[in-house]
C-alpha cells in the first residue's frame, strides 16, 4: 500500500471502514463495537475478530455509480452483511459492481431517489 497512489489507499481505507461498520451493525452494536478488534485482509477475503476467524456471516461489497442532479457521476462503495443461520458456516465475501434494479440474492439495488419519492 505504501507505493500505491493516494486514491487507491483511500479506497482501501474506505473498504476497511465500510466492512467493519456493516459487520458491527449486523451484530446490533454499531459504532459501540471496538473496530480494533476486527482484522480484515482484502487480498484473501479473510476477517478475524479478537484473533479468531469469522464464520457464520455473508458479506457483500458493492460499487455503484450515482448520478448527481448536475449530471455528474460519483462512484459509491458500500457493504451489506447478513448473519447466517449456521454460526459455523464458512465466511463468504463477495465483491460486485451493482446496477440499479438488479437483484443479488438477498439484496436489491434501488435508486435512492425512487425510494425517497415513494416514502413522501
KOLGU-4560 file (N, C-alpha, C; in nm, 3 decimals, padded with zeros to 5 digits):
<recs>
<n_xx: 00.081 n_yy: -00.120 n_zz: 00.000 ca_xx: 00.000 ca_yy: 00.000 ca_zz: 00.000 c_xx: 00.085 c_yy: 00.126 c_zz: 00.000 mol: A seq: 1 type: UNK>
<n_xx: 00.206 n_yy: 00.116 n_zz: 00.053 ca_xx: 00.292 ca_yy: 00.234 ca_zz: 00.063 c_xx: 00.324 c_yy: 00.293 c_zz: -00.073 mol: A seq: 2 type: UNK>
<n_xx: 00.330 n_yy: 00.208 n_zz: -00.176 ca_xx: 00.364 ca_yy: 00.257 ca_zz: -00.310 c_xx: 00.242 c_yy: 00.286 c_zz: -00.396 mol: A seq: 3 type: UNK>
<n_xx: 00.123 n_yy: 00.263 n_zz: -00.342 ca_xx: 00.000 ca_yy: 00.288 ca_zz: -00.417 c_xx: -00.029 c_yy: 00.437 c_zz: -00.426 mol: A seq: 4 type: UNK>
<n_xx: -00.097 n_yy: 00.479 n_zz: -00.534 ca_xx: -00.140 ca_yy: 00.619 ca_zz: -00.541 c_xx: -00.238 c_yy: 00.651 c_zz: -00.428 mol: A seq: 5 type: UNK>
<n_xx: -00.246 n_yy: 00.776 n_zz: -00.386 ca_xx: -00.333 ca_yy: 00.813 ca_zz: -00.274 c_xx: -00.478 c_yy: 00.769 c_zz: -00.291 mol: A seq: 6 type: UNK>
<n_xx: -00.532 n_yy: 00.776 n_zz: -00.414 ca_xx: -00.673 ca_yy: 00.738 ca_zz: -00.433 c_xx: -00.696 c_yy: 00.588 c_zz: -00.410 mol: A seq: 7 type: UNK>
<n_xx: -00.595 n_yy: 00.506 n_zz: -00.439 ca_xx: -00.606 ca_yy: 00.361 ca_zz: -00.414 c_xx: -00.601 c_yy: 00.334 c_zz: -00.264 mol: A seq: 8 type: UNK>
<n_xx: -00.511 n_yy: 00.402 n_zz: -00.195 ca_xx: -00.501 ca_yy: 00.387 ca_zz: -00.050 c_xx: -00.629 c_yy: 00.432 c_zz: 00.019 mol: A seq: 9 type: UNK>
<n_xx: -00.684 n_yy: 00.545 n_zz: -00.025 ca_xx: -00.809 ca_yy: 00.596 ca_zz: 00.033 c_xx: -00.924 c_yy: 00.498 c_zz: 00.011 mol: A seq: 10 type: UNK>
<n_xx: -00.932 n_yy: 00.443 n_zz: -00.109 ca_xx: -01.037 ca_yy: 00.346 ca_zz: -00.139 c_xx: -01.024 c_yy: 00.223 c_zz: -00.048 mol: A seq: 11 type: UNK>
<n_xx: -00.902 n_yy: 00.176 n_zz: -00.027 ca_xx: -00.876 ca_yy: 00.062 ca_zz: 00.060 c_xx: -00.922 c_yy: 00.092 c_zz: 00.204 mol: A seq: 12 type: UNK>
<n_xx: -00.890 n_yy: 00.211 n_zz: 00.252 ca_xx: -00.931 ca_yy: 00.252 ca_zz: 00.387 c_xx: -01.084 c_yy: 00.257 c_zz: 00.396 mol: A seq: 13 type: UNK>
<n_xx: -01.149 n_yy: 00.311 n_zz: 00.293 ca_xx: -01.296 ca_yy: 00.314 ca_zz: 00.291 c_xx: -01.354 c_yy: 00.173 c_zz: 00.297 mol: A seq: 14 type: UNK>
<n_xx: -01.292 n_yy: 00.079 n_zz: 00.222 ca_xx: -01.341 ca_yy: -00.060 ca_zz: 00.227 c_xx: -01.330 c_yy: -00.117 c_zz: 00.368 mol: A seq: 15 type: UNK>
<n_xx: -01.217 n_yy: -00.096 n_zz: 00.433 ca_xx: -01.199 ca_yy: -00.148 ca_zz: 00.569 c_xx: -01.304 c_yy: -00.090 c_zz: 00.663 mol: A seq: 16 type: UNK>
<n_xx: -01.323 n_yy: 00.040 n_zz: 00.658 ca_xx: -01.420 ca_yy: 00.105 ca_zz: 00.745 c_xx: -01.561 c_yy: 00.055 c_zz: 00.714 mol: A seq: 17 type: UNK>
<n_xx: -01.597 n_yy: 00.048 n_zz: 00.587 ca_xx: -01.731 ca_yy: 00.008 ca_zz: 00.547 c_xx: -01.762 c_yy: -00.135 c_zz: 00.592 mol: A seq: 18 type: UNK>
<n_xx: -01.667 n_yy: -00.226 n_zz: 00.575 ca_xx: -01.687 ca_yy: -00.365 ca_zz: 00.615 c_xx: -01.700 c_yy: -00.377 c_zz: 00.768 mol: A seq: 19 type: UNK>
<n_xx: -01.615 n_yy: -00.306 n_zz: 00.839 ca_xx: -01.622 ca_yy: -00.312 ca_zz: 00.986 c_xx: -01.755 c_yy: -00.254 c_zz: 01.035 mol: A seq: 20 type: UNK>
<n_xx: -01.796 n_yy: -00.143 n_zz: 00.978 ca_xx: -01.922 ca_yy: -00.080 ca_zz: 01.020 c_xx: -02.042 c_yy: -00.170 c_zz: 00.987 mol: A seq: 21 type: UNK>
<n_xx: -02.042 n_yy: -00.230 n_zz: 00.868 ca_xx: -02.153 ca_yy: -00.319 ca_zz: 00.830 c_xx: -02.159 c_yy: -00.440 c_zz: 00.923 mol: A seq: 22 type: UNK>
<n_xx: -02.045 n_yy: -00.495 n_zz: 00.958 ca_xx: -02.041 ca_yy: -00.611 ca_zz: 01.049 c_xx: -02.096 c_yy: -00.575 c_zz: 01.186 mol: A seq: 23 type: UNK>
<n_xx: -02.049 n_yy: -00.463 n_zz: 01.243 ca_xx: -02.093 ca_yy: -00.426 ca_zz: 01.377 c_xx: -02.242 c_yy: -00.389 c_zz: 01.379 mol: A seq: 24 type: UNK>
<n_xx: -02.292 n_yy: -00.334 n_zz: 01.269 ca_xx: -02.436 ca_yy: -00.306 ca_zz: 01.260 c_xx: -02.515 c_yy: -00.436 c_zz: 01.253 mol: A seq: 25 type: UNK>
<n_xx: -02.461 n_yy: -00.537 n_zz: 01.182 ca_xx: -02.529 ca_yy: -00.667 ca_zz: 01.175 c_xx: -02.536 c_yy: -00.731 c_zz: 01.315 mol: A seq: 26 type: UNK>
<n_xx: -02.439 n_yy: -00.700 n_zz: 01.400 ca_xx: -02.440 ca_yy: -00.750 ca_zz: 01.537 c_xx: -02.536 c_yy: -00.672 c_zz: 01.626 mol: A seq: 27 type: UNK>
<n_xx: -02.579 n_yy: -00.555 n_zz: 01.578 ca_xx: -02.662 ca_yy: -00.467 ca_zz: 01.659 c_xx: -02.582 c_yy: -00.377 c_zz: 01.750 mol: A seq: 28 type: UNK>
<n_xx: -02.450 n_yy: -00.371 n_zz: 01.728 ca_xx: -02.360 ca_yy: -00.292 ca_zz: 01.812 c_xx: -02.327 c_yy: -00.156 c_zz: 01.751 mol: A seq: 29 type: UNK>
<n_xx: -02.321 n_yy: -00.150 n_zz: 01.619 ca_xx: -02.284 ca_yy: -00.026 ca_zz: 01.552 c_xx: -02.147 c_yy: 00.024 c_zz: 01.594 mol: A seq: 30 type: UNK>
<n_xx: -02.136 n_yy: 00.154 n_zz: 01.608 ca_xx: -02.007 ca_yy: 00.216 ca_zz: 01.640 c_xx: -01.965 c_yy: 00.193 c_zz: 01.785 mol: A seq: 31 type: UNK>
<n_xx: -02.050 n_yy: 00.129 n_zz: 01.865 ca_xx: -02.015 ca_yy: 00.097 ca_zz: 02.002 c_xx: -01.918 c_yy: -00.021 c_zz: 02.012 mol: A seq: 32 type: UNK>
<n_xx: -01.898 n_yy: -00.091 n_zz: 01.902 ca_xx: -01.807 ca_yy: -00.206 ca_zz: 01.897 c_xx: -01.667 c_yy: -00.153 c_zz: 01.864 mol: A seq: 33 type: UNK>
<n_xx: -01.567 n_yy: -00.196 n_zz: 01.935 ca_xx: -01.430 ca_yy: -00.150 ca_zz: 01.914 c_xx: -01.376 c_yy: -00.207 c_zz: 01.782 mol: A seq: 34 type: UNK>
<n_xx: -01.364 n_yy: -00.121 n_zz: 01.681 ca_xx: -01.320 ca_yy: -00.164 ca_zz: 01.548 c_xx: -01.181 c_yy: -00.227 c_zz: 01.549 mol: A seq: 35 type: UNK>
<n_xx: -01.099 n_yy: -00.194 n_zz: 01.647 ca_xx: -00.964 ca_yy: -00.251 ca_zz: 01.651 c_xx: -00.968 c_yy: -00.402 c_zz: 01.678 mol: A seq: 36 type: UNK>
<n_xx: -01.082 n_yy: -00.454 n_zz: 01.721 ca_xx: -01.096 ca_yy: -00.598 ca_zz: 01.743 c_xx: -01.113 c_yy: -00.675 c_zz: 01.612 mol: A seq: 37 type: UNK>
<n_xx: -01.139 n_yy: -00.602 n_zz: 01.504 ca_xx: -01.166 ca_yy: -00.664 ca_zz: 01.374 c_xx: -01.046 c_yy: -00.645 c_zz: 01.283 mol: A seq: 38 type: UNK>
<n_xx: -00.998 n_yy: -00.755 n_zz: 01.224 ca_xx: -00.888 ca_yy: -00.750 ca_zz: 01.126 c_xx: -00.940 c_yy: -00.800 c_zz: 00.993 mol: A seq: 39 type: UNK>
<n_xx: -00.911 n_yy: -00.726 n_zz: 00.888 ca_xx: -00.958 ca_yy: -00.762 ca_zz: 00.755 c_xx: -00.840 c_yy: -00.765 c_zz: 00.659 mol: A seq: 40 type: UNK>
<n_xx: -00.830 n_yy: -00.873 n_zz: 00.583 ca_xx: -00.730 ca_yy: -00.885 ca_zz: 00.477 c_xx: -00.807 c_yy: -00.897 c_zz: 00.345 mol: A seq: 41 type: UNK>
<n_xx: -00.815 n_yy: -00.787 n_zz: 00.272 ca_xx: -00.892 ca_yy: -00.787 ca_zz: 00.147 c_xx: -00.830 c_yy: -00.877 c_zz: 00.040 mol: A seq: 42 type: UNK>
<n_xx: -00.699 n_yy: -00.898 n_zz: 00.046 ca_xx: -00.634 ca_yy: -00.980 ca_zz: -00.057 c_xx: -00.673 c_yy: -01.127 c_zz: -00.044 mol: A seq: 43 type: UNK>
<n_xx: -00.711 n_yy: -01.171 n_zz: 00.076 ca_xx: -00.751 ca_yy: -01.311 ca_zz: 00.096 c_xx: -00.898 c_yy: -01.323 c_zz: 00.137 mol: A seq: 44 type: UNK>
<n_xx: -00.969 n_yy: -01.211 n_zz: 00.144 ca_xx: -01.109 ca_yy: -01.209 ca_zz: 00.188 c_xx: -01.126 c_yy: -01.277 c_zz: 00.324 mol: A seq: 45 type: UNK>
<n_xx: -01.030 n_yy: -01.251 n_zz: 00.412 ca_xx: -01.041 ca_yy: -01.310 ca_zz: 00.546 c_xx: -01.066 c_yy: -01.201 c_zz: 00.649 mol: A seq: 46 type: UNK>
<n_xx: -01.146 n_yy: -01.238 n_zz: 00.749 ca_xx: -01.181 ca_yy: -01.145 ca_zz: 00.856 c_xx: -01.166 c_yy: -01.220 c_zz: 00.988 mol: A seq: 47 type: UNK>
<n_xx: -01.099 n_yy: -01.157 n_zz: 01.081 ca_xx: -01.088 ca_yy: -01.214 ca_zz: 01.215 c_xx: -01.143 c_yy: -01.113 c_zz: 01.316 mol: A seq: 48 type: UNK>
<n_xx: -01.199 n_yy: -01.167 n_zz: 01.422 ca_xx: -01.247 ca_yy: -01.085 ca_zz: 01.532 c_xx: -01.185 c_yy: -01.141 c_zz: 01.660 mol: A seq: 49 type: UNK>
<n_xx: -01.117 n_yy: -01.054 n_zz: 01.732 ca_xx: -01.044 ca_yy: -01.096 ca_zz: 01.853 c_xx: -00.947 c_yy: -01.210 c_zz: 01.821 mol: A seq: 50 type: UNK>
<n_xx: -00.888 n_yy: -01.206 n_zz: 01.700 ca_xx: -00.789 ca_yy: -01.305 ca_zz: 01.660 c_xx: -00.845 c_yy: -01.436 c_zz: 01.608 mol: A seq: 51 type: UNK>
<n_xx: -00.977 n_yy: -01.452 n_zz: 01.610 ca_xx: -01.040 ca_yy: -01.576 ca_zz: 01.565 c_xx: -01.104 c_yy: -01.554 c_zz: 01.427 mol: A seq: 52 type: UNK>
<n_xx: -01.088 n_yy: -01.653 n_zz: 01.335 ca_xx: -01.151 ca_yy: -01.640 ca_zz: 01.204 c_xx: -01.303 c_yy: -01.626 c_zz: 01.217 mol: A seq: 53 type: UNK>
<n_xx: -01.360 n_yy: -01.533 n_zz: 01.144 ca_xx: -01.504 ca_yy: -01.508 ca_zz: 01.148 c_xx: -01.576 c_yy: -01.614 c_zz: 01.066 mol: A seq: 54 type: UNK>
<n_xx: -01.683 n_yy: -01.669 n_zz: 01.118 ca_xx: -01.769 ca_yy: -01.763 ca_zz: 01.047 c_xx: -01.913 c_yy: -01.720 c_zz: 01.069 mol: A seq: 55 type: UNK>
<n_xx: -02.003 n_yy: -01.775 n_zz: 00.987 ca_xx: -02.145 ca_yy: -01.750 ca_zz: 01.006 c_xx: -02.196 c_yy: -01.619 c_zz: 00.952 mol: A seq: 56 type: UNK>
<n_xx: -02.120 n_yy: -01.555 n_zz: 00.864 ca_xx: -02.163 ca_yy: -01.428 ca_zz: 00.805 c_xx: -02.137 c_yy: -01.427 c_zz: 00.655 mol: A seq: 57 type: UNK>
<n_xx: -02.223 n_yy: -01.355 n_zz: 00.584 ca_xx: -02.204 ca_yy: -01.331 ca_zz: 00.441 c_xx: -02.189 c_yy: -01.181 c_zz: 00.420 mol: A seq: 58 type: UNK>
<n_xx: -02.081 n_yy: -01.142 n_zz: 00.354 ca_xx: -02.052 ca_yy: -01.002 ca_zz: 00.324 c_xx: -02.070 c_yy: -00.978 c_zz: 00.175 mol: A seq: 59 type: UNK>
<n_xx: -02.135 n_yy: -00.869 n_zz: 00.140 ca_xx: -02.146 ca_yy: -00.827 ca_zz: 00.001 c_xx: -02.089 c_yy: -00.687 c_zz: -00.010 mol: A seq: 60 type: UNK>
<n_xx: -01.975 n_yy: -00.676 n_zz: -00.077 ca_xx: -01.913 ca_yy: -00.547 ca_zz: -00.104 c_xx: -01.964 c_yy: -00.504 c_zz: -00.242 mol: A seq: 61 type: UNK>
<n_xx: -02.003 n_yy: -00.377 n_zz: -00.254 ca_xx: -02.053 ca_yy: -00.333 ca_zz: -00.385 c_xx: -02.002 c_yy: -00.194 c_zz: -00.418 mol: A seq: 62 type: UNK>
<n_xx: -01.996 n_yy: -00.170 n_zz: -00.548 ca_xx: -01.967 ca_yy: -00.037 ca_zz: -00.602 c_xx: -02.079 c_yy: -00.004 c_zz: -00.697 mol: A seq: 63 type: UNK>
<n_xx: -02.128 n_yy: 00.118 n_zz: -00.689 ca_xx: -02.236 ca_yy: 00.160 ca_zz: -00.776 c_xx: -02.213 c_yy: 00.306 c_zz: -00.814 mol: A seq: 64 type: UNK>
<n_xx: -02.246 n_yy: 00.340 n_zz: -00.937 ca_xx: -02.231 ca_yy: 00.478 ca_zz: -00.983 c_xx: -02.357 c_yy: 00.556 c_zz: -00.951 mol: A seq: 65 type: UNK>
<n_xx: -02.341 n_yy: 00.670 n_zz: -00.886 ca_xx: -02.454 ca_yy: 00.758 ca_zz: -00.855 c_xx: -02.445 c_yy: 00.881 c_zz: -00.943 mol: A seq: 66 type: UNK>
<n_xx: -02.556 n_yy: 00.918 n_zz: -01.001 ca_xx: -02.561 ca_yy: 01.039 ca_zz: -01.083 c_xx: -02.614 c_yy: 01.152 c_zz: -00.995 mol: A seq: 67 type: UNK>
<n_xx: -02.544 n_yy: 01.264 n_zz: -00.998 ca_xx: -02.591 ca_yy: 01.377 ca_zz: -00.920 c_xx: -02.683 c_yy: 01.465 c_zz: -01.005 mol: A seq: 68 type: UNK>
<n_xx: -02.760 n_yy: 01.555 n_zz: -00.942 ca_xx: -02.857 ca_yy: 01.638 ca_zz: -01.016 c_xx: -02.794 c_yy: 01.725 c_zz: -01.124 mol: A seq: 69 type: UNK>
<n_xx: -02.665 n_yy: 01.756 n_zz: -01.111 ca_xx: -02.598 ca_yy: 01.839 ca_zz: -01.211 c_xx: -02.549 c_yy: 01.756 c_zz: -01.330 mol: A seq: 70 type: UNK>
<n_xx: -02.576 n_yy: 01.627 n_zz: -01.330 ca_xx: -02.536 ca_yy: 01.541 ca_zz: -01.442 c_xx: -02.402 c_yy: 01.474 c_zz: -01.424 mol: A seq: 71 type: UNK>
<n_xx: -02.335 n_yy: 01.501 n_zz: -01.315 ca_xx: -02.208 ca_yy: 01.435 ca_zz: -01.288 c_xx: -02.230 c_yy: 01.294 c_zz: -01.235 mol: A seq: 72 type: UNK>
<n_xx: -02.121 n_yy: 01.226 n_zz: -01.212 ca_xx: -02.131 ca_yy: 01.089 ca_zz: -01.164 c_xx: -02.027 c_yy: 01.065 c_zz: -01.055 mol: A seq: 73 type: UNK>
<n_xx: -02.067 n_yy: 00.990 n_zz: -00.953 ca_xx: -01.978 ca_yy: 00.956 ca_zz: -00.842 c_xx: -01.983 c_yy: 00.806 c_zz: -00.820 mol: A seq: 74 type: UNK>
<n_xx: -01.869 n_yy: 00.748 n_zz: -00.789 ca_xx: -01.868 ca_yy: 00.606 ca_zz: -00.754 c_xx: -01.889 c_yy: 00.595 c_zz: -00.603 mol: A seq: 75 type: UNK>
<n_xx: -01.980 n_yy: 00.508 n_zz: -00.565 ca_xx: -02.010 ca_yy: 00.485 ca_zz: -00.425 c_xx: -01.975 c_yy: 00.341 c_zz: -00.391 mol: A seq: 76 type: UNK>
<n_xx: -01.917 n_yy: 00.319 n_zz: -00.277 ca_xx: -01.887 ca_yy: 00.182 ca_zz: -00.234 c_xx: -01.953 c_yy: 00.159 c_zz: -00.100 mol: A seq: 77 type: UNK>
<n_xx: -01.999 n_yy: 00.037 n_zz: -00.081 ca_xx: -02.067 ca_yy: 00.003 ca_zz: 00.044 c_xx: -02.061 c_yy: -00.146 c_zz: 00.069 mol: A seq: 78 type: UNK>
<n_xx: -02.122 n_yy: -00.186 n_zz: 00.178 ca_xx: -02.123 ca_yy: -00.328 ca_zz: 00.214 c_xx: -02.251 c_yy: -00.362 c_zz: 00.288 mol: A seq: 79 type: UNK>
<n_xx: -02.298 n_yy: -00.481 n_zz: 00.264 ca_xx: -02.409 ca_yy: -00.539 ca_zz: 00.339 c_xx: -02.355 c_yy: -00.664 c_zz: 00.407 mol: A seq: 80 type: UNK>
<n_xx: -02.409 n_yy: -00.692 n_zz: 00.523 ca_xx: -02.369 ca_yy: -00.813 ca_zz: 00.595 c_xx: -02.495 c_yy: -00.885 c_zz: 00.640 mol: A seq: 81 type: UNK>
<n_xx: -02.494 n_yy: -01.015 n_zz: 00.622 ca_xx: -02.607 ca_yy: -01.098 ca_zz: 00.666 c_xx: -02.554 c_yy: -01.207 c_zz: 00.758 mol: A seq: 82 type: UNK>
<n_xx: -02.618 n_yy: -01.221 n_zz: 00.875 ca_xx: -02.583 ca_yy: -01.329 ca_zz: 00.966 c_xx: -02.650 c_yy: -01.456 c_zz: 00.915 mol: A seq: 83 type: UNK>
<n_xx: -02.573 n_yy: -01.562 n_zz: 00.904 ca_xx: -02.624 ca_yy: -01.689 ca_zz: 00.852 c_xx: -02.684 c_yy: -01.772 c_zz: 00.965 mol: A seq: 84 type: UNK>
<n_xx: -02.780 n_yy: -01.859 n_zz: 00.932 ca_xx: -02.843 ca_yy: -01.942 ca_zz: 01.036 c_xx: -02.743 c_yy: -02.033 c_zz: 01.109 mol: A seq: 85 type: UNK>
<n_xx: -02.642 n_yy: -02.080 n_zz: 01.037 ca_xx: -02.540 ca_yy: -02.167 ca_zz: 01.096 c_xx: -02.417 c_yy: -02.083 c_zz: 01.131 mol: A seq: 86 type: UNK>
<n_xx: -02.391 n_yy: -02.065 n_zz: 01.259 ca_xx: -02.279 ca_yy: -01.980 ca_zz: 01.301 c_xx: -02.144 c_yy: -02.040 c_zz: 01.263 mol: A seq: 87 type: UNK>
<n_xx: -02.141 n_yy: -02.168 n_zz: 01.223 ca_xx: -02.015 ca_yy: -02.231 ca_zz: 01.183 c_xx: -01.995 c_yy: -02.229 c_zz: 01.032 mol: A seq: 88 type: UNK>
<n_xx: -02.093 n_yy: -02.175 n_zz: 00.959 ca_xx: -02.082 ca_yy: -02.169 ca_zz: 00.813 c_xx: -01.960 c_yy: -02.087 c_zz: 00.774 mol: A seq: 89 type: UNK>
<n_xx: -01.892 n_yy: -02.127 n_zz: 00.666 ca_xx: -01.773 ca_yy: -02.051 ca_zz: 00.625 c_xx: -01.809 c_yy: -01.907 c_zz: 00.589 mol: A seq: 90 type: UNK>
<n_xx: -01.717 n_yy: -01.819 n_zz: 00.618 ca_xx: -01.732 ca_yy: -01.678 ca_zz: 00.583 c_xx: -01.742 c_yy: -01.665 c_zz: 00.432 mol: A seq: 91 type: UNK>
<n_xx: -01.834 n_yy: -01.580 n_zz: 00.386 ca_xx: -01.848 ca_yy: -01.553 ca_zz: 00.243 c_xx: -01.830 c_yy: -01.404 c_zz: 00.221 mol: A seq: 92 type: UNK>
<n_xx: -01.737 n_yy: -01.367 n_zz: 00.132 ca_xx: -01.715 ca_yy: -01.227 ca_zz: 00.096 c_xx: -01.721 c_yy: -01.217 c_zz: -00.055 mol: A seq: 93 type: UNK>
<n_xx: -01.817 n_yy: -01.139 n_zz: -00.105 ca_xx: -01.835 ca_yy: -01.122 ca_zz: -00.250 c_xx: -01.823 c_yy: -00.973 c_zz: -00.281 mol: A seq: 94 type: UNK>
<n_xx: -01.760 n_yy: -00.942 n_zz: -00.392 ca_xx: -01.750 ca_yy: -00.803 ca_zz: -00.437 c_xx: -01.809 c_yy: -00.795 c_zz: -00.577 mol: A seq: 95 type: UNK>
<n_xx: -01.891 n_yy: -00.693 n_zz: -00.599 ca_xx: -01.952 ca_yy: -00.679 ca_zz: -00.731 c_xx: -01.974 c_yy: -00.532 c_zz: -00.765 mol: A seq: 96 type: UNK>
<n_xx: -01.988 n_yy: -00.509 n_zz: -00.895 ca_xx: -02.033 ca_yy: -00.379 ca_zz: -00.943 c_xx: -02.184 c_yy: -00.389 c_zz: -00.956 mol: A seq: 97 type: UNK>
<n_xx: -02.254 n_yy: -00.299 n_zz: -00.893 ca_xx: -02.400 ca_yy: -00.306 ca_zz: -00.888 c_xx: -02.464 c_yy: -00.217 c_zz: -00.992 mol: A seq: 98 type: UNK>
<n_xx: -02.586 n_yy: -00.252 n_zz: -01.028 ca_xx: -02.666 ca_yy: -00.176 ca_zz: -01.123 c_xx: -02.803 c_yy: -00.157 c_zz: -01.059 mol: A seq: 99 type: UNK>
<n_xx: -02.859 n_yy: -00.036 n_zz: -01.069 ca_xx: -02.992 ca_yy: -00.011 ca_zz: -01.012 c_xx: -03.093 c_yy: -00.108 c_zz: -01.069 mol: A seq: 100 type: UNK>
<n_xx: -03.180 n_yy: -00.159 n_zz: -00.982 ca_xx: -03.284 ca_yy: -00.252 ca_zz: -01.023 c_xx: -03.238 c_yy: -00.396 c_zz: -01.021 mol: A seq: 101 type: UNK>
<n_xx: -03.109 n_yy: -00.417 n_zz: -01.005 ca_xx: -03.054 ca_yy: -00.552 ca_zz: -01.005 c_xx: -03.083 c_yy: -00.621 c_zz: -00.873 mol: A seq: 102 type: UNK>
<n_xx: -03.119 n_yy: -00.747 n_zz: -00.881 ca_xx: -03.141 ca_yy: -00.828 ca_zz: -00.761 c_xx: -03.019 c_yy: -00.919 c_zz: -00.745 mol: A seq: 103 type: UNK>
<n_xx: -02.962 n_yy: -00.919 n_zz: -00.627 ca_xx: -02.850 ca_yy: -01.008 ca_zz: -00.598 c_xx: -02.885 c_yy: -01.087 c_zz: -00.474 mol: A seq: 104 type: UNK>
<n_xx: -02.926 n_yy: -01.210 n_zz: -00.491 ca_xx: -02.959 ca_yy: -01.298 ca_zz: -00.380 c_xx: -03.049 c_yy: -01.225 c_zz: -00.281 mol: A seq: 105 type: UNK>
<n_xx: -02.996 n_yy: -01.170 n_zz: -00.174 ca_xx: -03.075 ca_yy: -01.110 ca_zz: -00.068 c_xx: -03.073 c_yy: -00.958 c_zz: -00.067 mol: A seq: 106 type: UNK>
<n_xx: -03.022 n_yy: -00.896 n_zz: -00.175 ca_xx: -03.013 ca_yy: -00.750 ca_zz: -00.183 c_xx: -03.068 c_yy: -00.704 c_zz: -00.317 mol: A seq: 107 type: UNK>
<n_xx: -03.146 n_yy: -00.597 n_zz: -00.314 ca_xx: -03.191 ca_yy: -00.533 ca_zz: -00.438 c_xx: -03.133 c_yy: -00.392 c_zz: -00.440 mol: A seq: 108 type: UNK>
<n_xx: -03.068 n_yy: -00.357 n_zz: -00.550 ca_xx: -03.009 ca_yy: -00.224 ca_zz: -00.564 c_xx: -03.113 c_yy: -00.133 c_zz: -00.627 mol: A seq: 109 type: UNK>
<n_xx: -03.158 n_yy: -00.035 n_zz: -00.548 ca_xx: -03.261 ca_yy: 00.056 ca_zz: -00.595 c_xx: -03.207 c_yy: 00.198 c_zz: -00.596 mol: A seq: 110 type: UNK>
<n_xx: -03.253 n_yy: 00.277 n_zz: -00.691 ca_xx: -03.215 ca_yy: 00.417 ca_zz: -00.700 c_xx: -03.270 c_yy: 00.489 c_zz: -00.576 mol: A seq: 111 type: UNK>
<n_xx: -03.185 n_yy: 00.554 n_zz: -00.498 ca_xx: -03.232 ca_yy: 00.619 ca_zz: -00.375 c_xx: -03.339 c_yy: 00.724 c_zz: -00.399 mol: A seq: 112 type: UNK>
<n_xx: -03.337 n_yy: 00.787 n_zz: -00.515 ca_xx: -03.440 ca_yy: 00.889 ca_zz: -00.542 c_xx: -03.578 c_yy: 00.827 c_zz: -00.550 mol: A seq: 113 type: UNK>
<n_xx: -03.589 n_yy: 00.708 n_zz: -00.611 ca_xx: -03.721 ca_yy: 00.643 ca_zz: -00.620 c_xx: -03.768 c_yy: 00.597 c_zz: -00.484 mol: A seq: 114 type: UNK>
<n_xx: -03.676 n_yy: 00.554 n_zz: -00.399 ca_xx: -03.712 ca_yy: 00.513 ca_zz: -00.263 c_xx: -03.762 c_yy: 00.635 c_zz: -00.185 mol: A seq: 115 type: UNK>
<n_xx: -03.691 n_yy: 00.747 n_zz: -00.197 ca_xx: -03.732 ca_yy: 00.869 ca_zz: -00.127 c_xx: -03.865 c_yy: 00.921 c_zz: -00.179 mol: A seq: 116 type: UNK>
<n_xx: -03.884 n_yy: 00.921 n_zz: -00.311 ca_xx: -04.010 ca_yy: 00.967 ca_zz: -00.370 c_xx: -04.126 c_yy: 00.882 c_zz: -00.321 mol: A seq: 117 type: UNK>
<n_xx: -04.107 n_yy: 00.752 n_zz: -00.309 ca_xx: -04.214 ca_yy: 00.661 ca_zz: -00.267 c_xx: -04.249 c_yy: 00.680 c_zz: -00.118 mol: A seq: 118 type: UNK>
<n_xx: -04.155 n_yy: 00.730 n_zz: -00.041 ca_xx: -04.179 ca_yy: 00.743 ca_zz: 00.102 c_xx: -04.244 c_yy: 00.876 c_zz: 00.140 mol: A seq: 119 type: UNK>
<n_xx: -04.250 n_yy: 00.969 n_zz: 00.046 ca_xx: -04.306 ca_yy: 01.102 ca_zz: 00.075 c_xx: -04.455 c_yy: 01.103 c_zz: 00.055 mol: A seq: 120 type: UNK>
</recs>
